[in-house]
Amino acid sequence: MSVPARPRRHDPQRRDRIIDACLEVIAEHGVTGTSHRRVAAAADVPLGSMTYHFRGMDELLREAFARFADRMAVRVEQRTARAATLPEALAAFAANIGEDVFATQRELIVTQELYTLAARRPEYRDITSAWMARTRATLDPFVDEDTAVLLDAMNEGLALHRALHTAPARADLIIEALERLTAGR
């Protein structure tokens, strides 16, 4: 007597759930501790789903980090979208640095894991480069390209300083730094 086949479970969000679970595993275990088995368990999917939806761990990591970078870029885009003047854009950009970037420990860790991976494996730099380009694009209506690069570098530096230093930069110092970089604009 043959065993009847189990009906296939309809789960149209499975791929997305796997990608989101991958980010959670990265936050908890780092890239080096991220495995198909851990991600499948976190996503509550069969292990076979991993190879069905992704060619390998690199594809999964790329999609997870791209999703994360997109979410982070959307924050600064939303903050600066209503700005009509340079002071308004700087205030929105400062709020992004002080409140949005690395708003949680999880985001700080995932970001640092992406940066480390991109530093070790240049094929991941397209994700970080696209993220930085989107951040700089929010400033395009207000400053020249070089100033946008400097402001974005300050964004990265001040956000890291705020997240990792025992005495992070004051909010008023963030806006002052941005104003100094754009003095005379």
HELIX and SHEET records of a PDB file:
HELIX    1   1 ARG A   14  HIS A   29  1                                  16    
HELIX    2   2 HIS A   36  ALA A   43  1                                   8    
HELIX    3   3 GLY A   48  HIS A   53  1                                   6    
HELIX    4   4 MET A   57  THR A   80  1                                  24    
HELIX    5   5 LEU A   86  ALA A   95  1                                  10    
HELIX    6   6 ASN A   96  ASP A  100  3                                   5    
HELIX    7   7 GLN A  105  ARG A  120  1                                  16    
HELIX    8   8 PRO A  122  TYR A  124  5                                   3    
HELIX    9   9 ARG A  125  ALA A  137  1                                  13    
HELIX   10  10 GLU A  145  LEU A  164  1                                  20    
HELIX   11  11 ALA A  171  LEU A  181  1                                  11    
END                                                                             
